[in-house]
Amino acid sequence: MIPKKPALVLGPSADLTSSLRLPGGQAVAVRPMEPCDTESMQEYVRGLSRRSRHNRFLGALNELSPAELDRLSRLDLRDQAVLIAEVQINGIRTIIAEARYAMVRDASQCEIALSVTDGWQRQGLGTLLLDVLERRASELGARAVVADALCSNQAVKGLFRKAGFAIRPDIGDARLVRMTKDVHPRVISGDTWPSASTRLLSWQRHLLGAHLRAQSGR
Ligand SMILES: CC(C)(COP(=O)(O)OP(=O)(O)OC[C@H]1O[C@@H](n2cnc3c(N)ncnc32)[C@H](O)[C@@H]1OP(=O)(O)O)[C@@H](O)C(=O)NCCC(=O)NCCS
């Protein structure tokens, strides 16, 4: 019988590897992105529909730069990481989703973003990955999980609303909404932990800004 609620098996807190099972029964492996994954991540990004890429990166973008891919594959895995979700397709491990988090210690917030490749959407994977991100944020001592999205992105608003996030217009940018959920920190942050050197949402806004400047020909 297919379980009504998706099953989630998380490894130990420091272990970012997990195994998910979709409501339809498909097993999905989740692990942090590594330097050897840059090519397959690029393929994943290129393989998203234009609309999904637009929604994920808050503007037009065909692919990630080699420098960005390299940076994403070398994140510290403590305060920030890219998690990739994979399945075997014809014996080949294939990325079908990615989820990112970046802890902002001075704000006790964890910034997140995710995408699921088009052919795998609406099967419960986004829900499971969002749960993984929330748990990770909690383990890192976050008091809130936050994400930015385009106002027009009904799918992500539906996903986050269902998961209990509040959705409000972004104060600084009329095109965006900010989605926020309070979480209970399971580990209180220590002074010895550095702040995330890169802020995920700033990065997304940077992309959006570049896109808008390109559009207006500045
Ligand atoms: C947003 C996204 C991650 C959702 O992933 P998913 O695996 O399809 O999500 P789920 O199957 O777990 O759906 C959970 C709920 O989200 C909502 N939802 C998902 N897709 C939706 C859609 N196309 N339209 C409206 N609501 C949608 C529904 O409430 C759904 O529950 P239901 O299927 O019981 O109705 C996926 O659509 C995606 O990758 N989009 C492109 C990238 C993106 O927009 N990223 C967000 C930037 S942070």
The ligand as an ORCA input file, in Angstrom:
! r2SCAN-3c Opt
* xyz 0 1
  C       8.138     24.666     -6.489
  C       8.583     23.225     -6.711
  C       9.932     23.017     -6.037
  C       7.552     22.264     -6.135
  O       8.088     20.962     -6.188
  P       7.130     19.669     -6.336
  O       7.983     18.481     -6.168
  O       6.356     19.766     -7.594
  O       6.162     19.878     -5.085
  P       5.166     18.816     -4.428
  O       4.833     17.742     -5.431
  O       5.736     18.375     -3.154
  O       3.868     19.704     -4.210
  C       3.479     20.121     -2.920
  C       2.369     21.141     -3.028
  O       2.868     22.341     -3.661
  C       1.804     22.921     -4.430
  N       2.161     22.896     -5.847
  C       3.169     22.209     -6.424
  N       3.179     22.471     -7.750
  C       2.166     23.305     -8.003
  C       1.684     23.938     -9.173
  N       2.274     23.736    -10.367
  N       0.638     24.777     -9.060
  C       0.038     25.008     -7.874
  N       0.442     24.422     -6.702
  C       1.510     23.586     -6.788
  C       0.574     22.067     -4.189
  O      -0.091     22.583     -3.056
  C       1.209     20.730     -3.874
  O       0.373     19.892     -3.136
  P      -0.668     18.927     -3.933
  O       0.110     18.227     -5.011
  O      -1.138     18.005     -2.872
  O      -1.726     19.837     -4.476
  C       8.669     22.943     -8.253
  O       7.472     23.345     -8.869
  C       9.834     23.619     -8.919
  O      10.960     23.117     -8.882
  N       9.599     24.786     -9.563
  C      10.674     25.471    -10.296
  C      11.716     26.070     -9.373
  C      11.109     26.998     -8.355
  O      10.109     27.642     -8.590
  N      11.784     27.098     -7.207
  C      11.361     27.969     -6.159
  C      12.386     29.032     -5.857
  S      12.742     29.007     -4.131
*
